[in-house]
Amino acid sequence: MSLVLLTLAAPRTLEEELLEQLLAHPEWATGLTLSRVEGHSHREMALSVQEQVRGRAGRIALQIVLEAEQAQALLAHLKARFPKPDVAYWLTPVIDFGRLA
């Protein structure tokens, strides 16, 4: 079993829609972490005037630990559902995962 950490960074406006997709597929997302973050990119994004002045945009970061094969299936699903250049993702190997109790 090869575990990875899938991180999705997306505009806050997509929070509910992304969560709905993840919760509808418990085989991919048995648990997740959601954080509100701010991001900066040199890629052209639709920024509000306030975000343009501050130089960063309000984003969400969703993190899910899952098997590598499941991550690829989930990414294929999300790419079809959200073909948006302002949704970024990355995969990181997980050495170990468990609970303290």
MARBATOR-844865 format. One line per 4 residues: number of its first residue (from 1); their letters; for each residue y, z, x of N, C-alpha, C. Coordinates in nm, 3 decimals, always signed. Atoms other than C-alpha are relative to their C-alpha. Layout:
NUM) a) Y:Z:X:Y:Z:X:Y:Z:X; ...
# end
This chain:
1) mslv) -0.118:+0.000:+0.085:+0.000:+0.000:+0.000:+0.124:+0.000:+0.090; -0.122:+0.015:-0.077:+0.331:-0.113:+0.149:+0.120:+0.028:-0.090; -0.113:-0.039:+0.083:+0.629:+0.068:-0.002:+0.131:-0.050:+0.059; -0.134:+0.041:-0.040:+0.987:-0.060:+0.007:+0.101:+0.071:-0.090
5) lltl) -0.113:-0.049:+0.080:+1.322:+0.067:-0.112:+0.082:-0.122:-0.036; -0.083:+0.110:+0.050:+1.494:-0.195:-0.328:+0.134:+0.060:-0.039; -0.135:-0.041:+0.036:+1.868:-0.146:-0.344:+0.071:-0.119:-0.063; -0.082:+0.101:+0.069:+2.078:-0.343:-0.592:+0.143:+0.051:-0.003
9) aapr) -0.143:-0.032:+0.009:+2.458:-0.343:-0.565:+0.061:-0.100:-0.097; -0.050:+0.086:+0.107:+2.631:-0.477:-0.874:+0.131:+0.053:-0.055; -0.120:-0.048:+0.067:+2.959:-0.460:-1.064:-0.036:+0.104:-0.105; +0.025:-0.106:+0.098:+2.985:-0.155:-1.286:-0.015:-0.055:-0.141
13) tlee) +0.010:+0.060:+0.133:+3.016:-0.385:-1.587:-0.144:-0.040:-0.034; +0.140:+0.038:+0.023:+2.646:-0.476:-1.543:-0.093:+0.121:-0.006; +0.084:-0.121:-0.006:+2.523:-0.114:-1.532:-0.098:+0.010:-0.115; +0.088:-0.019:+0.116:+2.384:-0.091:-1.885:-0.103:-0.112:-0.011
17) elle) +0.091:+0.113:+0.012:+2.232:-0.438:-1.885:-0.110:+0.006:+0.107; +0.101:-0.016:-0.105:+2.057:-0.380:-1.550:-0.096:+0.114:-0.032; +0.087:-0.113:+0.035:+1.929:-0.041:-1.661:-0.096:-0.036:-0.113; +0.088:+0.042:+0.110:+1.793:-0.191:-1.984:-0.116:-0.084:+0.053
21) qlla) +0.106:+0.085:-0.056:+1.600:-0.452:-1.784:-0.101:+0.083:+0.079; +0.089:-0.083:-0.081:+1.459:-0.189:-1.548:-0.083:+0.093:-0.087; +0.072:-0.091:+0.088:+1.365:+0.055:-1.824:-0.101:-0.073:-0.088; +0.093:+0.080:+0.080:+1.196:-0.225:-2.017:-0.126:-0.037:+0.079
25) hpew) +0.113:+0.036:-0.086:+0.959:-0.274:-1.722:-0.042:+0.120:+0.084; +0.040:-0.120:-0.075:+0.812:+0.065:-1.627:-0.102:-0.030:+0.110; +0.094:+0.035:-0.107:+0.549:-0.114:-1.416:+0.073:-0.027:+0.132; -0.079:+0.024:-0.120:+0.831:-0.198:-1.172:+0.087:+0.120:+0.034
29) atgl) -0.097:-0.107:-0.025:+1.070:+0.093:-1.213:-0.046:+0.129:-0.066; +0.047:-0.127:+0.056:+0.886:+0.420:-1.269:+0.104:+0.109:+0.017; -0.111:-0.091:-0.022:+1.192:+0.601:-1.139:+0.106:-0.073:+0.080; -0.109:+0.065:-0.073:+1.529:+0.504:-1.001:+0.113:+0.097:+0.022
33) tlsr) -0.121:-0.077:-0.028:+1.849:+0.643:-0.859:+0.118:-0.092:-0.022; -0.121:+0.077:+0.028:+2.188:+0.523:-0.981:+0.118:+0.076:+0.059; -0.121:-0.059:-0.058:+2.507:+0.588:-0.786:+0.118:-0.091:-0.029; -0.124:+0.077:+0.011:+2.863:+0.480:-0.844:+0.062:-0.002:+0.139
37) vegh) -0.049:+0.018:-0.136:+2.998:+0.339:-0.521:+0.118:-0.096:-0.002; -0.105:+0.100:-0.016:+3.279:+0.121:-0.391:-0.042:-0.093:+0.111; +0.043:+0.098:-0.099:+3.225:-0.197:-0.196:+0.113:-0.093:+0.039; -0.094:+0.099:-0.052:+3.416:-0.444:+0.013:-0.081:-0.117:+0.052
41) shre) +0.068:+0.120:-0.047:+3.314:-0.800:+0.086:+0.104:-0.107:+0.028; -0.087:+0.115:-0.026:+3.472:-1.108:+0.235:-0.033:-0.116:-0.093; +0.033:+0.101:+0.100:+3.296:-1.309:-0.034:+0.100:+0.011:-0.114; -0.093:+0.001:+0.112:+3.520:-1.410:-0.319:-0.066:+0.061:-0.123
45) mals) +0.050:-0.066:+0.120:+3.463:-1.177:-0.615:+0.115:+0.012:-0.099; -0.101:-0.021:+0.104:+3.646:-1.129:-0.944:+0.044:+0.146:+0.007; -0.051:-0.136:-0.016:+3.856:-0.822:-0.860:+0.118:+0.023:-0.094; -0.118:-0.036:+0.078:+4.102:-0.641:-1.082:+0.118:+0.011:+0.097
49) vqeq) -0.119:-0.015:-0.083:+4.460:-0.609:-0.956:-0.009:+0.128:+0.082; +0.013:-0.127:-0.070:+4.395:-0.245:-0.867:-0.100:-0.010:+0.115; +0.101:+0.017:-0.105:+4.081:-0.340:-0.670:+0.054:-0.086:+0.114; -0.059:+0.085:-0.103:+4.274:-0.612:-0.487:+0.095:+0.081:+0.087
53) vrgr) -0.094:-0.083:-0.076:+4.541:-0.360:-0.384:-0.075:+0.098:+0.088; +0.077:-0.099:-0.077:+4.284:-0.100:-0.273:-0.089:-0.065:+0.105; +0.086:+0.070:-0.095:+4.071:-0.360:-0.095:-0.148:+0.031:-0.017; +0.140:-0.028:+0.028:+3.745:-0.247:-0.254:-0.021:-0.001:-0.151
57) agri) +0.033:+0.014:+0.142:+3.566:-0.282:-0.586:-0.097:+0.108:-0.043; +0.094:-0.095:+0.059:+3.389:-0.034:-0.812:-0.133:-0.069:-0.023; +0.133:+0.058:+0.011:+3.015:-0.100:-0.796:-0.099:+0.109:-0.041; +0.110:-0.094:+0.016:+2.686:+0.062:-0.885:-0.105:-0.036:+0.106
61) alqi) +0.113:+0.021:-0.090:+2.396:+0.104:-0.646:-0.123:+0.058:-0.067; +0.128:-0.042:+0.057:+2.048:+0.119:-0.798:-0.104:-0.004:+0.110; +0.105:-0.005:-0.101:+1.763:+0.229:-0.574:-0.133:+0.033:-0.064; +0.134:-0.016:+0.056:+1.393:+0.203:-0.654:-0.100:-0.009:+0.115
65) vlea) +0.111:+0.007:-0.095:+1.092:+0.284:-0.436:-0.120:-0.057:-0.076; +0.114:+0.063:+0.064:+0.801:+0.056:-0.522:-0.078:-0.081:+0.102; +0.081:+0.082:-0.089:+0.527:-0.156:-0.371:+0.070:-0.133:+0.026; -0.069:+0.123:-0.040:+0.646:-0.465:-0.185:-0.025:-0.115:-0.097
69) eqaq) +0.033:+0.109:+0.093:+0.464:-0.704:-0.422:+0.074:+0.017:-0.132; -0.073:-0.028:+0.123:+0.621:-0.535:-0.724:+0.149:-0.028:+0.019; -0.141:+0.026:-0.028:+0.963:-0.559:-0.561:+0.029:-0.149:-0.009; -0.020:+0.146:+0.007:+0.922:-0.936:-0.523:-0.004:-0.049:-0.144
73) alla) +0.009:+0.039:+0.141:+0.818:-0.971:-0.888:+0.125:+0.044:-0.076; -0.121:-0.049:+0.066:+1.111:-0.757:-1.003:+0.121:-0.083:+0.041; -0.112:+0.084:-0.045:+1.355:-0.957:-0.789:-0.003:-0.138:-0.065; +0.010:+0.131:+0.066:+1.225:-1.285:-0.934:+0.049:+0.010:-0.145
77) hlka) -0.043:-0.023:+0.138:+1.279:-1.145:-1.285:+0.152:+0.016:-0.006; -0.145:-0.026:+0.002:+1.630:-1.019:-1.206:+0.080:-0.123:+0.041; -0.070:+0.123:-0.039:+1.730:-1.343:-1.032:+0.009:-0.098:-0.116; -0.002:+0.088:+0.117:+1.637:-1.536:-1.346:+0.093:+0.055:-0.107
81) rfpk) -0.080:-0.065:+0.105:+1.815:-1.284:-1.572:+0.147:+0.014:+0.039; -0.137:-0.024:-0.050:+2.127:-1.225:-1.355:+0.032:-0.094:+0.116; -0.032:+0.091:-0.111:+2.202:-1.539:-1.152:+0.148:+0.009:+0.038; -0.140:-0.027:-0.030:+2.526:-1.389:-1.026:+0.016:+0.028:+0.149
85) pdva) -0.019:-0.022:-0.144:+2.659:-1.403:-0.669:+0.055:+0.139:+0.033; -0.055:-0.133:-0.029:+2.821:-1.058:-0.707:-0.103:+0.111:-0.018; +0.108:-0.099:+0.000:+2.482:-0.884:-0.744:-0.078:-0.021:+0.130; +0.068:+0.008:-0.129:+2.345:-0.814:-0.397:-0.123:+0.091:-0.002
89) ywlt) +0.118:-0.087:-0.013:+2.009:-0.667:-0.300:-0.045:+0.001:+0.144; +0.068:-0.004:-0.128:+1.822:-0.559:+0.008:-0.124:+0.088:-0.012; +0.126:-0.074:-0.005:+1.475:-0.427:+0.085:-0.010:+0.072:+0.133; +0.016:-0.082:-0.119:+1.406:-0.149:+0.333:-0.141:+0.059:-0.001
93) pvid) +0.133:-0.062:-0.003:+1.060:-0.035:+0.446:+0.009:+0.152:-0.022; +0.009:-0.145:+0.022:+0.962:+0.316:+0.330:-0.120:+0.050:+0.079; +0.108:-0.054:-0.083:+0.759:+0.511:+0.584:-0.087:+0.095:-0.079; +0.074:-0.097:+0.077:+0.659:+0.785:+0.344:+0.079:+0.030:-0.127
97) fgrl) -0.064:-0.037:+0.127:+0.731:+0.889:-0.014:-0.088:+0.100:-0.070; +0.077:-0.101:+0.071:+0.624:+1.194:-0.209:+0.090:+0.102:-0.066; -0.073:-0.109:+0.066:+0.726:+1.511:-0.387:-0.029:+0.128:+0.079; +0.016:-0.126:-0.074:+0.773:+1.858:-0.240:-0.094:+0.096:-0.070
101) a) +0.091:-0.091:+0.073:+0.560:+2.022:-0.509:-0.115:-0.078:-0.058
# end
